[in-house]
Amino acid sequence: MAYWLMKSEPETFGIEHLKARGTALWDGVRNYQARNFLRQMAVGDEALFYHSNTKVPGIVGQMTISRAGYPDPTQFDPHHKYYDPKSTLDNPRWTGVDVKFGEIWSKQLPLEQLRLMPELESLALVRRGNRLSLMPVSPAEWQAIMKKHQSL
């Protein structure tokens, strides 16, 4: 099993949206490095749900990968904002995964607090200039985040 952190803007698709649906396609990733991470995800992997581009960004809950990578259908829809005319059914460029709601944390773990944790100094999220929408989390980083979450 692997661990991940996945970012989304709460107005576009927040953890409350996922809770209401139960399971949803994580789509619209249009960065090659992030796409490659999506391709590595496996059923049963755990992920942190991170609200980005908000007044106080941070981790707001957890989810599980419920379907491994498959072609993101939005790339083929010419009326969708994530349409990619260079993608074809025979050679899709973009990947999505299905995620299953886990829980909403009673207290958010803000980026400001994550940056203060020495155990997370290697986590891409806390490094300045890193804008990836999803990233791997090491088992040690996951444990540190869970411990901090439980102490809130």
JOBEL-V60470 format. One record per pair of residues at least 12 apart in sequence whose C-alpha atoms are under 10 Angstrom apart, sorted by the first residue. I is the first residue (numbers start at 1). J is the second residue. Records with the same first field share a line. If there is no record, write none. Layout:
I = J / J
This chain:
1 = 41 / 42 / 43 / 44 / 45 / 46 / 139
2 = 40 / 41 / 42 / 43 / 44 / 45 / 46 / 47 / 65 / 136 / 137 / 138 / 139 / 142
3 = 41 / 42 / 44 / 45 / 46 / 47 / 48 / 64 / 65 / 135 / 136 / 137 / 138 / 139 / 141 / 142
4 = 37 / 38 / 41 / 45 / 46 / 47 / 48 / 49 / 62 / 63 / 64 / 65 / 134 / 135 / 136 / 137 / 138 / 139 / 142
5 = 46 / 47 / 48 / 49 / 50 / 59 / 62 / 63 / 123 / 124 / 125 / 132 / 133 / 134 / 135 / 136 / 137 / 142
6 = 26 / 34 / 38 / 47 / 48 / 49 / 50 / 51 / 52 / 59 / 62 / 63 / 132 / 133 / 134 / 135 / 136
7 = 48 / 49 / 50 / 51 / 52 / 53 / 57 / 58 / 59 / 125 / 131 / 132 / 133 / 134 / 135
8 = 26 / 49 / 50 / 51 / 52 / 53 / 54 / 57 / 133 / 134
9 = 50 / 51 / 52 / 53 / 54 / 57
10 = 50 / 51 / 52 / 53 / 54 / 57
11 = 51 / 52 / 53 / 54
13 = 26 / 51
14 = 49 / 50 / 51 / 52 / 60
15 = 49 / 50 / 51 / 59 / 60 / 61 / 62 / 63 / 101 / 102 / 103 / 104 / 105
16 = 60 / 61 / 101 / 103 / 104
17 = 101
18 = 49 / 63 / 99 / 100 / 101 / 102 / 103 / 104
19 = 63 / 100 / 101 / 102 / 103 / 104
20 = 101
21 = 100 / 101
22 = 63 / 99 / 100 / 101 / 102
23 = 63 / 64 / 65 / 66 / 67 / 98 / 99 / 100 / 101 / 102
24 = 65 / 66 / 67 / 97 / 98 / 99 / 100 / 101
25 = 65 / 66 / 67 / 69 / 70 / 72 / 73 / 96 / 97 / 98 / 99 / 100
26 = 38 / 65 / 69 / 72 / 95 / 96 / 97 / 98 / 99
27 = 71 / 72 / 73 / 74 / 75 / 82 / 94 / 95 / 96 / 97 / 98
28 = 72 / 73 / 74 / 75 / 80 / 81 / 82 / 83 / 94 / 95 / 96
29 = 72 / 75 / 82 / 94 / 95 / 96 / 132 / 133 / 134
30 = 75 / 82 / 84 / 93 / 94 / 95 / 133
31 = 94 / 132 / 133 / 134
32 = 93 / 94 / 95 / 132
33 = 132 / 133 / 134 / 135
34 = 94 / 95 / 132 / 133 / 134 / 135 / 136
35 = 69 / 93 / 94 / 95 / 96 / 133 / 134 / 135
36 = 69 / 94 / 95 / 135
37 = 69 / 95 / 134 / 135 / 136
38 = 68 / 69 / 70 / 94 / 95 / 96 / 97 / 134 / 135 / 136
39 = 68 / 69 / 70 / 71 / 94 / 95 / 96 / 97
40 = 68 / 69 / 136
41 = 65 / 66 / 67 / 68 / 69 / 96 / 97 / 136
42 = 64 / 65 / 66 / 67 / 68 / 69 / 97
43 = 64 / 65 / 66 / 67 / 68 / 69 / 97 / 98 / 99
44 = 63 / 64 / 65 / 66 / 67 / 68 / 99 / 100
45 = 63 / 64 / 65 / 66 / 67 / 68 / 99
46 = 62 / 63 / 64 / 65 / 66 / 99 / 100 / 102 / 137 / 142
47 = 61 / 62 / 63 / 64 / 65 / 99 / 100 / 101 / 102 / 134 / 135 / 136 / 137 / 142
48 = 60 / 61 / 62 / 63 / 64 / 102 / 103 / 134 / 137 / 142 / 145 / 146
49 = 61 / 62 / 63 / 64 / 101 / 102 / 103 / 104 / 105 / 134
50 = 62 / 108 / 109 / 110 / 111 / 133 / 134
51 = 108 / 110 / 111
52 = 111 / 133
56 = 108 / 109 / 110 / 111 / 112
57 = 108 / 109 / 110 / 111 / 112
58 = 108 / 109 / 110 / 111 / 112 / 113 / 114
59 = 104 / 105 / 107 / 108 / 109 / 110 / 111 / 114 / 145 / 149
60 = 103 / 104 / 105 / 106 / 107 / 108 / 109 / 110 / 149
61 = 101 / 102 / 103 / 104 / 105 / 106 / 107 / 108 / 109 / 149
62 = 99 / 100 / 101 / 102 / 103 / 104 / 105
63 = 99 / 100 / 101 / 102 / 103 / 104
64 = 98 / 99 / 100 / 101 / 102 / 103
65 = 97 / 98 / 99 / 100 / 101
66 = 97 / 98 / 99 / 100 / 101
67 = 96 / 97 / 98 / 99 / 100
68 = 95 / 96 / 97 / 98 / 99
69 = 94 / 95 / 96 / 97 / 98
70 = 92 / 94 / 95 / 96 / 97 / 98
71 = 87 / 88 / 89 / 91 / 92 / 93 / 94 / 95 / 96 / 97
72 = 92 / 93 / 94 / 95 / 96 / 97
73 = 89 / 92 / 94 / 95 / 96
74 = 94 / 95 / 96
75 = 87 / 88 / 89 / 92 / 93 / 94 / 95
76 = 88 / 89 / 92 / 94
82 = 94
105 = 149 / 150 / 152
106 = 149 / 150 / 152
107 = 149 / 150 / 152
108 = 149 / 152
109 = 145 / 146 / 148 / 149 / 152
111 = 125 / 126
112 = 126
113 = 126 / 148
114 = 126 / 144 / 145 / 148
115 = 127
117 = 141 / 144 / 145 / 148
118 = 141 / 144
119 = 140 / 141 / 142 / 143 / 144 / 145
120 = 137 / 138 / 140 / 141 / 142 / 144 / 145
121 = 141
122 = 137 / 138 / 141
123 = 135 / 136 / 137 / 138 / 141
124 = 136 / 137
125 = 137
